[in-house]
């Protein structure tokens, strides 16, 4: 009887967890890579034809603006090498104290059979792709993930005020852990 009650409790708990996770994330697919965006992230209209998806991450208390997470995919054989993209992202930041380039914190992992390069950068954000005249933004950060998908790399780039990005790090890690192949 105790075994039955314990089994029933585990089943109830598992069903509630799967129901809760279904309510707390939404699944997307880009370049045959499936991923789930955490519920606090609001899907927004893409602001560039290069973006496949875009999300607004609510600002942390005390920050002046929200963070943004963009998903880029250019097709098979497109988008450039992983290292070149990491270097380009790092070039978008300058060290607050020295004014020069910032060395990114880079990691390599595998998630559900997919090779993933992770990137963390902090400093003064000088802007994205060089379009327009963007003012430098001090105390900003970037969390990035480059997934080597079966139809080419998929790029996930979260930028925003450092405090907001730090508060979002666990959600970004959940995004990374959700990566899987879409058949």
HELIX and SHEET records of a PDB file:
HELIX    1   1 UNK A    2  UNK A   24  1                                  23    
HELIX    2   2 UNK A   82  UNK A   91  1                                  10    
HELIX    3   3 UNK A  162  UNK A  177  1                                  16    
SHEET    1   A 3 UNK A  25  UNK A  30  0                                        
SHEET    2   A 3 UNK A  33  UNK A  38 -1                                        
SHEET    3   A 3 UNK A 180  UNK A 181 -1                                        
SHEET    1   B 7 UNK A  41  UNK A  43  0                                        
SHEET    2   B 7 UNK A  51  UNK A  57 -1                                        
SHEET    3   B 7 UNK A  67  UNK A  73 -1                                        
SHEET    4   B 7 UNK A 152  UNK A 161 -1                                        
SHEET    5   B 7 UNK A 137  UNK A 149 -1                                        
SHEET    6   B 7 UNK A 114  UNK A 125 -1                                        
SHEET    7   B 7 UNK A  93  UNK A  94 -1                                        
SHEET    1   C 7 UNK A  41  UNK A  43  0                                        
SHEET    2   C 7 UNK A  51  UNK A  57 -1                                        
SHEET    3   C 7 UNK A  67  UNK A  73 -1                                        
SHEET    4   C 7 UNK A 152  UNK A 161 -1                                        
SHEET    5   C 7 UNK A 137  UNK A 149 -1                                        
SHEET    6   C 7 UNK A 114  UNK A 125 -1                                        
SHEET    7   C 7 UNK A 105  UNK A 111 -1                                        
END                                                                             
